[in-house]
Amino acid sequence: MSSKDKNNTVKAVRQPPKMPGALPFVGHMIAFAKNPYTYMMELRARFGEIGEFRMFHQEMVLMTGPEANEVFFRAPDEQLDQNEAYKVMTPIFGKGVVFDAPLHIKNQQLKMLMPVLRDKPMRGYSQIIVNEVEDLIKDWGDSGEIDLLEFMKQLTIYTSSHCLLGTEFRYELNEEFAKIYHDLENGMHPIAFVFPNFPLPVLRRRDRARVRIEELVTEIIAKRASKKEKSEDAFQMLIDATYADGSKLSAHEITGLLVGTIFAGHHTTAGSAAWVLIELARRPEILQSVLQELDQIFGVDGEVTFQKLREIPMLERVIKEVLRLHPPLIFLIRKVNRDLHFKDYTIKAGKFVCASPRVSHRIPEIFPDPEKFDPDRYMEGRNEDKVPFSWIAFGGGRHKCSGNAFAMLQLKSIFSILLRRYEFDLVDDPETYQDDFEQMVVQPKEPCRIRYRRRKITLDKTGEAEARNVVGGSTGKVAETEQCPFFQVTVDFDLCQGHATCMTEAPEIFHVNDAGELEVLQENPPKKLLDKAKLAEKYCPTKAIKITSH
C-alpha cells in the first residue's frame, strides 16, 4: 500500500519496466545506436510513459508525455544532475566549465551569457543576420544547385559568430575558426557519451582543436586589452564578467563559454533551417501561404526589422512544426542523484533518466495524425501544444534553451530573405530527405541537394501600401473589458530566464535587476496597462507569464 511523503504526494513503489533483450556488456546499445528514435518509439509502444533500457553499464529510464516531461524538467538540479549526464561536453567546453563545474559555479557562468540574449541586443541582431544572408547569396546568379545542409551550416556559423562572438571570429579568424569548430562539433561522437576520452582519431582532433581555440582566445583578450574602445559582444561581456567573489574568468573559462555559446547558436539551427526549406519545398500550397504573408509584410524589397519579424505567424508556425517533427536533440539526459518519483514508479539514484522531444511530439492523443506536417496545429482554436510540456523542442523548465528566442529570430530572418529572393525545388525524390540518426544532433542526411532560381515578383503601389497598413495595424492589442478595472499577472519563476523582453514591453509591470532576476512591480495592474501586459506575455521566450483579464 502506498504511503504519503512530506509533500503529500504518493510515494512510488514500483520500478520502471525493463526492455527485454539486453546483451552481455553492451546491453541495448547496438539496437539503440542503429536508430535511437525507432528504439525509443518501440519502448513507449511497449511500456507507455516510462520504461528502462541499458547502454553498456548504465541503466537508462525513458520518460515521455507531458506529465513525465514536467517531472523531468521541473526536478531540482540537486536531484537530476546535468553534469554527470553530459561528460561528453567536458573535453569540448573544458574542465571546470558549465557541465564540469560545481552547480553554484555553473549557474553563475550561465548567467554571464544571458545579457547577450536579452531583448535589447536581440533587436540589433536581425540586421546582422539579414546582411550575412544577402552576402552569402550575392553570387548565386539566376539559378543553380547547392547542398542545402552545407549552405545552412556555413550561414549559421557566420550569423552566430557575428552576433554572439564578435568581429574577430567572424572576419579575422573565419577559415581557421570554421575548421576548429568542425573538429569540436565532430567530437560529439556517440561513443563519447559513454567513454568521453576513448582514443579515437575524431576525439583526438577534438582535443587538439580545444587547445588551439584557447590559444586564439588568449591572443584576442590581449589585443582587446590594448584598445581604448570596448566591444559589446558576448566575448567582451565574458572578459568583463566576475564571479560572486569578485574573481574574473580565466582564458580557459572564457574559451569554454564562447564555445558553448556558438554551439547553442549554430549547432542545432543549421539542421532546423535545412528542414524548413525541405518541408516547404515538399508542400507548394503551404509555401505559397508563407510567401503571401512575407510579401504582404515586407513588400518587394522592404526592410526586415525586429518588430516585423515578430509578426510573421504563418512562418513561425511552419518553424514550430519543423521543430516538432525534426527536433535536433532527440533525447535529453540527467543522472538521478536522489530517488525520483513519477506516479507509482521510483527511479533509483544512480540511474540515468531521459526525455525525448521526438517521441513526445508524436503522441497522437496530443498531436492527432502526428506524422503529418501541419503548421495549423498551433492556430487559435486548435492550439495542440496547449498542454504544458507537450511541445519541448527547446526543452523546458529552468533548463529550457536560453537561446530559443535567438534561434527563432535567426530562422525567421534567414527565410524572410531567402524565400523572397529565390524559388526552391528538391533535386531528389522528396521521400529520400530523411533525418540522420547516426549523429548526436540530428540533421538531414547528406547529400541534401536543392535547386534554386531567382524569384520574379512585383507588387503595385496599392499592394505595397496595403502591406504597410497590415504591418502597422499588427500591434497585438487585445480588446479591453469593462468588467474589472484591474487584471492579474502571474509568473512561473521556474521558467523565467531573465530575457527582459517583458520589461521592454511593459516596464510599469516588470523589471529585471542587475542579477538577471525578474521582479513583478504590479501583480494587479490597472486595465490601461493590459495591452502592454499582453505583449509581454506574447513575446516572453519561455512562456513564463500569464495574464488573466477578469
DRENLUM-680221 format. One line per field, with one value per residue (C-alpha): residue number from 0; residue in one letter; x, y, z; chain. Coordinates in steps of 0.2 Angstrom, whole numbers. Each point is the difference from the previous one (the first is absolute). Layout:
<pts>
seq = c(NUM;...)
type = c(a;...)
c1 = c(X;...)
c2 = c(Y;...)
c3 = c(Z;...)
mol = c(A;...)
</pts>
This chain:
<pts>
seq = c(0;1;2;3;4;5;6;7;8;9;10;11;12;13;14;15;16;17;18;19;20;21;22;23;24;25;26;27;28;29;30;31;32;33;34;35;36;37;38;39;40;41;42;43;44;45;46;47;48;49;50;51;52;53;54;55;56;57;58;59;60;61;62;63;64;65;66;67;68;69;70;71;72;73;74;75;76;77;78;79;80;81;82;83;84;85;86;87;88;89;90;91;92;93;94;95;96;97;98;99;100;101;102;103;104;105;106;107;108;109;110;111;112;113;114;115;116;117;118;119;120;121;122;123;124;125;126;127;128;129;130;131;132;133;134;135;136;137;138;139;140;141;142;143;144;145;146;147;148;149;150;151;152;153;154;155;156;157;158;159;160;161;162;163;164;165;166;167;168;169;170;171;172;173;174;175;176;177;178;179;180;181;182;183;184;185;186;187;188;189;190;191;192;193;194;195;196;197;198;199;200;201;202;203;204;205;206;207;208;209;210;211;212;213;214;215;216;217;218;219;220;221;222;223;224;225;226;227;228;229;230;231;232;233;234;235;236;237;238;239;240;241;242;243;244;245;246;247;248;249;250;251;252;253;254;255;256;257;258;259;260;261;262;263;264;265;266;267;268;269;270;271;272;273;274;275;276;277;278;279;280;281;282;283;284;285;286;287;288;289;290;291;292;293;294;295;296;297;298;299;300;301;302;303;304;305;306;307;308;309;310;311;312;313;314;315;316;317;318;319;320;321;322;323;324;325;326;327;328;329;330;331;332;333;334;335;336;337;338;339;340;341;342;343;344;345;346;347;348;349;350;351;352;353;354;355;356;357;358;359;360;361;362;363;364;365;366;367;368;369;370;371;372;373;374;375;376;377;378;379;380;381;382;383;384;385;386;387;388;389;390;391;392;393;394;395;396;397;398;399;400;401;402;403;404;405;406;407;408;409;410;411;412;413;414;415;416;417;418;419;420;421;422;423;424;425;426;427;428;429;430;431;432;433;434;435;436;437;438;439;440;441;442;443;444;445;446;447;448;449;450;451;452;453;454;455;456;457;458;459;460;461;462;463;464;465;466;467;468;469;470;471;472;473;474;475;476;477;478;479;480;481;482;483;484;485;486;487;488;489;490;491;492;493;494;495;496;497;498;499;500;501;502;503;504;505;506;507;508;509;510;511;512;513;514;515;516;517;518;519;520;521;522;523;524;525;526;527;528;529;530;531;532;533;534;535;536;537;538;539;540;541;542;543;544;545;546;547;548;549)
type = c(m;s;s;k;d;k;n;n;t;v;k;a;v;r;q;p;p;k;m;p;g;a;l;p;f;v;g;h;m;i;a;f;a;k;n;p;y;t;y;m;m;e;l;r;a;r;f;g;e;i;g;e;f;r;m;f;h;q;e;m;v;l;m;t;g;p;e;a;n;e;v;f;f;r;a;p;d;e;q;l;d;q;n;e;a;y;k;v;m;t;p;i;f;g;k;g;v;v;f;d;a;p;l;h;i;k;n;q;q;l;k;m;l;m;p;v;l;r;d;k;p;m;r;g;y;s;q;i;i;v;n;e;v;e;d;l;i;k;d;w;g;d;s;g;e;i;d;l;l;e;f;m;k;q;l;t;i;y;t;s;s;h;c;l;l;g;t;e;f;r;y;e;l;n;e;e;f;a;k;i;y;h;d;l;e;n;g;m;h;p;i;a;f;v;f;p;n;f;p;l;p;v;l;r;r;r;d;r;a;r;v;r;i;e;e;l;v;t;e;i;i;a;k;r;a;s;k;k;e;k;s;e;d;a;f;q;m;l;i;d;a;t;y;a;d;g;s;k;l;s;a;h;e;i;t;g;l;l;v;g;t;i;f;a;g;h;h;t;t;a;g;s;a;a;w;v;l;i;e;l;a;r;r;p;e;i;l;q;s;v;l;q;e;l;d;q;i;f;g;v;d;g;e;v;t;f;q;k;l;r;e;i;p;m;l;e;r;v;i;k;e;v;l;r;l;h;p;p;l;i;f;l;i;r;k;v;n;r;d;l;h;f;k;d;y;t;i;k;a;g;k;f;v;c;a;s;p;r;v;s;h;r;i;p;e;i;f;p;d;p;e;k;f;d;p;d;r;y;m;e;g;r;n;e;d;k;v;p;f;s;w;i;a;f;g;g;g;r;h;k;c;s;g;n;a;f;a;m;l;q;l;k;s;i;f;s;i;l;l;r;r;y;e;f;d;l;v;d;d;p;e;t;y;q;d;d;f;e;q;m;v;v;q;p;k;e;p;c;r;i;r;y;r;r;r;k;i;t;l;d;k;t;g;e;a;e;a;r;n;v;v;g;g;s;t;g;k;v;a;e;t;e;q;c;p;f;f;q;v;t;v;d;f;d;l;c;q;g;h;a;t;c;m;t;e;a;p;e;i;f;h;v;n;d;a;g;e;l;e;v;l;q;e;n;p;p;k;k;l;l;d;k;a;k;l;a;e;k;y;c;p;t;k;a;i;k;i;t;s;h)
c1 = c(0;7;4;1;16;2;-6;-16;4;-1;16;4;2;3;16;-1;-3;15;3;4;14;15;17;15;11;-9;-18;-11;13;1;-19;-1;15;-7;-15;-3;-17;-7;7;-8;-17;0;3;-14;-12;5;0;-9;7;15;11;18;14;19;15;16;0;-12;-18;-11;-18;-10;-15;-11;-17;-4;-2;17;8;-5;7;16;2;-6;11;13;18;5;-12;3;18;4;19;2;-11;10;18;1;1;14;14;-9;-4;14;3;-9;-12;-19;-3;17;-3;-8;-18;2;15;-10;-15;11;8;-16;-7;16;-6;-18;3;4;-17;-10;-13;10;15;-12;-8;17;3;-13;9;16;-8;-8;16;9;-14;1;19;0;-12;7;9;-14;-6;-17;1;10;2;7;2;-13;7;18;-7;-10;15;10;-13;-4;18;2;-16;3;18;-3;-15;7;19;6;9;16;-8;-11;14;18;-1;-14;8;10;-14;-12;12;3;-19;-2;12;-8;-18;6;6;-18;2;-12;13;6;-16;5;19;4;19;0;16;-9;7;-15;1;19;-4;-13;13;13;-14;-4;18;1;-15;5;17;-10;-12;16;7;-17;-1;17;-4;-16;9;11;-15;-9;-17;-10;-11;-17;0;-1;19;2;-13;9;17;-9;-10;4;-6;-9;17;6;12;1;-2;16;4;-4;-17;-4;5;-12;-14;3;0;-16;-8;4;-6;-17;-1;5;1;-18;-6;8;-10;-16;3;3;-16;-11;5;-2;-17;-6;7;-10;-16;-3;-17;8;15;-12;-9;17;5;-16;2;18;-4;-14;11;16;-6;12;16;-6;12;0;-2;0;-18;-6;9;-11;-16;2;-12;-1;19;2;-13;10;16;-9;-7;18;6;-14;4;19;6;19;2;-10;4;6;8;2;8;-11;9;-15;-14;-13;-18;-12;-18;2;18;17;15;15;15;14;-10;-2;-16;-5;-13;-3;-7;-2;-10;-10;-4;-8;-13;-16;-11;9;4;-13;7;18;10;-9;8;-13;5;-19;2;5;-14;-12;-14;11;15;6;15;-11;4;15;16;-8;11;18;11;10;-2;-9;0;15;11;-10;13;4;4;-18;-5;17;-3;-18;7;14;-12;-13;13;8;-16;-7;14;3;-19;-2;15;0;-12;6;-2;6;12;-3;-16;-9;0;19;2;1;7;18;-1;19;3;-3;-8;-12;1;-6;10;13;1;-15;-1;-12;-2;-3;-6;-2;-18;-9;-13;-7;-13;-9;0;-17;7;15;-11;-12;15;6;-17;-1;17;-5;-16;8;3;-6;-13;-14;-17;-2;-15;-9;-5;15;12;15;7;11;19;7;18;7;17;6;-1;6;18;1;-1;-8;-11;-15;9;2;-19;-7;13;-14;-3;17;18;15;14;19;0;-12;-14;-18;-10;-19;-3;-19;-9;-17;3;-13;-9;8;16;-8;5;19;-2;-7;15;11;-9;0;19;7;12;-3;-19;2;-13;-19;-12;-18;-12;-16)
c2 = c(0;17;13;19;10;17;9;-10;-10;-18;-9;-11;-18;-8;-1;5;-15;-6;-2;-19;-5;8;-8;-3;15;11;-1;8;11;-8;1;17;7;-7;12;8;7;-17;-8;13;-1;-19;2;13;-12;-14;9;17;15;-9;-14;-5;-6;-2;8;-9;1;14;-2;12;4;9;11;7;10;16;-6;-9;14;12;-11;-1;19;6;-11;10;-1;-8;-15;-1;4;7;-1;-19;-2;11;-5;-1;19;2;-2;12;14;-4;-5;10;8;-2;-19;-3;14;-1;5;17;4;-7;11;15;-4;-2;17;8;-4;6;18;-3;-10;14;10;16;-8;-12;15;3;-18;-1;12;-9;-16;8;7;-17;-9;14;-2;-19;0;15;-11;-13;7;-4;-19;-14;-15;-1;-12;8;-7;6;17;2;-6;14;13;-4;0;17;7;-7;4;18;3;-9;-1;16;6;-9;-18;6;8;-1;-19;-5;-15;-7;2;-9;-15;0;1;-15;-10;4;-3;-17;-4;-3;-18;-13;-10;16;0;-16;2;18;-3;-15;0;3;11;11;3;4;13;7;2;8;13;4;4;11;10;4;7;11;6;5;10;9;4;8;10;6;5;12;9;15;-3;-15;-12;-5;-18;-16;-1;16;-3;-16;10;12;-12;-5;-13;3;1;13;-11;1;-14;-8;-2;-18;4;13;-12;-13;12;7;-17;-4;16;-4;-18;7;12;-11;-18;-4;15;-6;-16;8;13;-13;-9;16;1;-18;-1;15;-6;-16;10;14;5;3;9;11;5;5;10;9;5;5;11;8;5;4;5;-3;6;6;2;-15;7;-8;5;-7;-16;-2;1;-14;-13;-12;-2;-1;-15;-8;1;-7;-15;-3;0;-12;-13;3;5;1;-8;-16;-4;10;-9;3;-11;-4;6;-2;-13;8;-4;0;-6;-17;-3;3;4;-5;12;-5;-3;12;7;6;11;-1;15;-11;-13;11;11;-16;-4;-1;5;17;2;-9;-8;3;-4;13;17;12;18;4;-11;16;11;8;-13;-15;4;-18;5;8;-15;6;-10;-8;10;0;3;13;-11;7;7;9;-9;5;6;18;3;-5;18;2;-16;6;17;-8;-11;13;12;-13;-4;17;3;-17;-3;17;-1;-18;-14;-18;-17;-17;-8;-18;-10;9;-15;-3;16;-9;4;-7;-9;-5;18;5;17;-6;8;-5;-14;6;3;12;8;14;10;19;13;19;4;13;10;18;8;16;16;-5;-17;7;13;-14;-10;15;2;-18;1;17;-7;-16;6;-15;10;-8;7;6;-5;12;-13;3;14;-11;-16;-14;-3;-17;-6;-17;4;-18;4;18;2;19;5;16;1;3;15;7;-2;5;8;6;-18;-10;4;-11;5;0;-18;-5;-3;4;11;3;18;-2;-17;9;14;12;-4;13;-10;-16;2;2;-15;-11;4;-5;-16;-3;3;-8;-13;-12;2;4;14;-2;14;-2;13;-1)
c3 = c(0;-5;14;0;0;8;-16;1;-16;-2;2;-14;3;-17;-11;-18;-12;-9;-18;-4;-11;9;-6;11;3;-14;6;-12;-8;-17;-3;7;-10;-16;1;17;-5;-6;16;11;-9;2;19;2;-11;12;17;-2;10;8;-4;3;-11;2;-10;5;19;2;4;-10;3;-14;6;-14;0;8;18;-1;-9;14;14;-11;-3;17;11;9;-6;17;-5;-19;-4;-18;4;2;-16;-11;3;-19;0;13;-13;-12;13;11;18;13;-13;0;1;9;13;17;-1;8;-12;-15;4;1;-16;-9;7;-8;-17;2;-3;-18;-3;8;-9;-3;-9;-9;-9;-9;-5;-14;-11;2;-5;-15;-6;2;-10;-14;0;-2;-14;-10;-13;-2;-16;-8;3;7;12;18;14;11;17;-4;-5;16;11;-8;1;18;6;-8;8;17;1;-6;12;15;-1;-8;-16;3;-1;-15;-11;7;4;-12;-8;14;12;-11;-1;19;3;-12;10;16;-7;-6;18;5;-6;7;8;10;10;8;-2;-2;-2;-10;-12;-16;-14;0;19;-1;-13;12;13;-11;-6;18;4;-16;3;18;-8;-12;14;11;-15;-2;18;0;-16;7;16;-10;-8;7;-7;6;-10;6;-5;11;-1;8;13;5;1;12;10;18;12;16;9;-12;-10;-19;-12;-7;-18;2;7;-13;-14;7;1;-17;-7;9;-7;-18;3;6;-14;-15;4;0;-11;-16;-1;5;-14;-13;5;-1;-18;-4;8;-9;-17;3;2;-13;8;17;-8;-10;17;7;-15;0;18;-3;-15;9;15;-9;-18;-14;9;17;15;11;18;17;2;-17;4;15;-10;-13;8;-15;-2;19;0;-14;10;15;-9;-7;18;5;-14;-1;17;-1;17;1;18;15;15;19;13;15;16;11;-3;-12;2;-15;3;9;-7;8;-10;11;3;-11;-15;-15;-6;-17;-8;-19;-9;-16;8;11;-16;-8;13;-10;16;0;-19;-10;-16;7;-16;-10;-3;6;5;4;15;10;-7;13;3;-3;11;0;10;14;12;10;-4;-15;-13;7;-15;10;16;15;18;7;-13;-16;-13;4;-18;-7;-4;-9;-10;-5;-5;-10;-9;-4;-6;-12;-8;-1;-13;-8;-4;-7;-11;-7;-4;6;-6;7;-12;6;4;15;10;-1;12;17;17;3;17;-1;7;18;-7;-13;-17;-18;-8;-12;-15;3;-17;-5;-16;0;-13;2;5;-10;9;-1;11;-6;10;8;5;8;10;5;6;11;7;5;9;8;7;7;18;9;9;9;3;18;10;12;13;11;1;4;-7;7;-4;4;-3;0;7;-3;-18;0;-7;1;-19;5;-14;12;7;-18;-3;17;11;12;4;-2;5;-2;12;-2;6;-14;12;-5;11;-2;5;-1;2;-3;-12;-6;-16;-10;0;-7;-18;6;12;-14;-11;14;1;-18;-3;16;-8;14;2;18;1;1;-1;7;-5;11)
mol = c(A;A;A;A;A;A;A;A;A;A;A;A;A;A;A;A;A;A;A;A;A;A;A;A;A;A;A;A;A;A;A;A;A;A;A;A;A;A;A;A;A;A;A;A;A;A;A;A;A;A;A;A;A;A;A;A;A;A;A;A;A;A;A;A;A;A;A;A;A;A;A;A;A;A;A;A;A;A;A;A;A;A;A;A;A;A;A;A;A;A;A;A;A;A;A;A;A;A;A;A;A;A;A;A;A;A;A;A;A;A;A;A;A;A;A;A;A;A;A;A;A;A;A;A;A;A;A;A;A;A;A;A;A;A;A;A;A;A;A;A;A;A;A;A;A;A;A;A;A;A;A;A;A;A;A;A;A;A;A;A;A;A;A;A;A;A;A;A;A;A;A;A;A;A;A;A;A;A;A;A;A;A;A;A;A;A;A;A;A;A;A;A;A;A;A;A;A;A;A;A;A;A;A;A;A;A;A;A;A;A;A;A;A;A;A;A;A;A;A;A;A;A;A;A;A;A;A;A;A;A;A;A;A;A;A;A;A;A;A;A;A;A;A;A;A;A;A;A;A;A;A;A;A;A;A;A;A;A;A;A;A;A;A;A;A;A;A;A;A;A;A;A;A;A;A;A;A;A;A;A;A;A;A;A;A;A;A;A;A;A;A;A;A;A;A;A;A;A;A;A;A;A;A;A;A;A;A;A;A;A;A;A;A;A;A;A;A;A;A;A;A;A;A;A;A;A;A;A;A;A;A;A;A;A;A;A;A;A;A;A;A;A;A;A;A;A;A;A;A;A;A;A;A;A;A;A;A;A;A;A;A;A;A;A;A;A;A;A;A;A;A;A;A;A;A;A;A;A;A;A;A;A;A;A;A;A;A;A;A;A;A;A;A;A;A;A;A;A;A;A;A;A;A;A;A;A;A;A;A;A;A;A;A;A;A;A;A;A;A;A;A;A;A;A;A;A;A;A;A;A;A;A;A;A;A;A;A;A;A;A;A;A;A;A;A;A;A;A;A;A;A;A;A;A;A;A;A;A;A;A;A;A;A;A;A;A;A;A;A;A;A;A;A;A;A;A;A;A;A;A;A;A;A;A;A;A;A;A;A;A;A;A;A;A;A;A;A;A;A;A;A;A;A;A;A;A;A;A;A;A;A;A;A;A;A;A;A;A;A;A;A;A;A;A;A;A;A;A;A;A;A;A;A;A;A;A;A;A;A;A;A;A;A;A;A;A;A;A;A;A)
</pts>
